[in-house]
Amino acid sequence: MKAKWNRAELAAAFAFMATGFGALWIARDYPVGSVTRMGPGFVPITLGVLLVACAAIAAIQNRNTPPSATRPRLKPFVLIMGGILAWALLIDRVGFVPSTVILVLACASVEISSTWRSSLLLAAGLCVAGYAIFIRGLGIPLSPFGG
């Protein structure tokens, strides 16, 4: 019996695989170091290899699976990608906290069962955790509120 491939799933797996290979290509000249003394190439190379491996496994596993009957929804894609883009464009202008709140509210608006209260609590928790980890703990030079 010849295996039938779900083309949409296969295309998604190849897109992830291309992203992993892209990370490997970008980090090709970075020194890797070791597990105890990681170089700048350690994380992108490790993540690139893991992404390629997971995409290959997903591509193989989708054999003989019927195509999905659900249609892609544009609104969640636009809101999530727009939130990520807004965060990237706003973080230097308005600071870490406001840009993170905008990102969380944009992404949470996709979830039907999400409420304003739960979204704002999630945003507050992520802002506190992000501030503690990235700004205070790791010393990343980000302004919490504008620059």
C-alpha positions in Angstrom: 0.0 0.0 0.0 1.4 3.4 -1.0 1.5 6.0 1.7 -0.6 9.1 1.2 0.8 12.4 2.5 -1.3 15.2 4.0 0.1 18.1 1.9 -0.8 20.8 4.4 0.9 19.0 7.3 3.9 18.2 5.1 4.2 21.9 4.1 4.1 23.0 7.7 6.8 20.5 8.6 9.0 21.7 5.8 8.4 25.3 6.9 9.7 24.4 10.4 12.5 22.5 8.9 13.5 25.5 6.8 13.5 27.7 9.9 15.7 25.2 11.7 18.1 25.1 8.7 18.0 28.9 8.6 19.1 29.1 12.3 21.9 26.6 11.6 23.0 28.7 8.5 23.1 32.0 10.5 25.0 30.4 13.4 27.4 28.5 11.2 30.4 30.7 12.1 29.6 31.2 15.7 31.8 29.4 18.3 29.8 26.7 20.0 31.8 26.2 23.2 30.8 23.4 25.5 27.8 22.7 27.8 29.6 24.2 30.8 31.0 27.2 28.8 28.6 27.9 26.1 29.6 30.1 23.2 27.3 32.3 21.2 26.5 29.5 18.8 25.5 26.9 21.3 21.8 27.8 21.7 21.0 28.7 18.1 22.7 25.5 16.8 21.0 23.3 19.4 17.6 24.8 18.8 18.1 24.6 15.0 19.0 20.9 15.2 16.0 20.2 17.5 13.7 22.1 15.2 14.9 20.2 12.1 14.6 16.9 14.0 11.1 17.6 15.3 10.0 18.8 11.9 11.3 15.6 10.3 9.5 13.5 12.8 6.3 15.4 12.2 6.6 15.0 8.5 7.1 11.2 8.8 4.2 10.9 11.3 1.7 12.6 9.0 1.7 9.7 6.5 -1.8 8.3 5.9 -3.5 11.0 8.0 -6.6 12.5 6.4 -6.6 16.2 5.6 -8.1 18.4 8.2 -11.7 19.4 7.7 -11.2 22.7 9.4 -10.3 25.8 7.5 -7.5 28.1 8.5 -8.7 31.2 10.4 -7.1 34.5 9.5 -8.1 36.5 12.5 -6.1 34.6 15.1 -3.1 34.6 12.8 -3.3 38.4 12.3 -3.8 39.1 16.0 -1.0 36.9 17.2 1.5 38.0 14.5 0.4 41.6 14.9 1.0 41.4 18.7 4.5 40.0 18.2 5.3 42.7 15.6 3.9 45.4 17.9 6.0 44.1 20.8 9.1 44.2 18.6 8.4 47.7 17.3 7.3 49.2 20.6 9.7 47.8 23.1 12.4 50.5 22.6 9.9 53.3 22.3 7.4 52.6 25.2 9.3 50.1 27.2 9.1 46.4 28.2 5.9 46.6 30.4 3.5 48.4 27.9 4.7 46.4 24.9 4.3 43.2 26.8 0.7 44.2 27.9 -0.1 44.9 24.3 1.3 41.6 23.2 -0.6 39.6 25.8 -3.9 41.4 25.1 -3.6 40.9 21.4 -2.9 37.2 21.8 -5.5 36.6 24.5 -8.2 38.2 22.4 -8.0 35.1 20.1 -9.1 32.8 22.9 -12.9 32.8 23.2 -13.0 31.9 26.9 -10.5 34.7 27.8 -11.8 37.5 29.9 -10.3 41.0 30.4 -9.6 40.2 34.0 -7.7 37.0 33.2 -5.8 38.7 30.3 -4.7 41.6 32.5 -3.7 39.2 35.3 -1.6 37.2 32.8 -0.1 40.4 31.4 0.8 41.6 34.9 2.4 38.2 35.8 4.4 38.1 32.6 5.6 41.7 33.1 6.7 41.0 36.7 8.4 37.7 35.7 10.0 39.3 32.6 11.2 42.2 34.6 12.7 40.0 37.3 14.3 37.6 34.9 15.5 39.7 32.0 16.0 43.2 33.4 17.1 42.5 37.0 18.4 39.0 36.8 20.2 38.9 33.4 20.8 42.7 33.2 19.4 43.1 29.7 19.3 46.8 29.1 15.6 47.3 28.6 13.6 50.1 30.1 10.5 49.0 31.9 8.6 52.2 30.8 9.9 54.0 27.8 13.4 55.1 27.0 
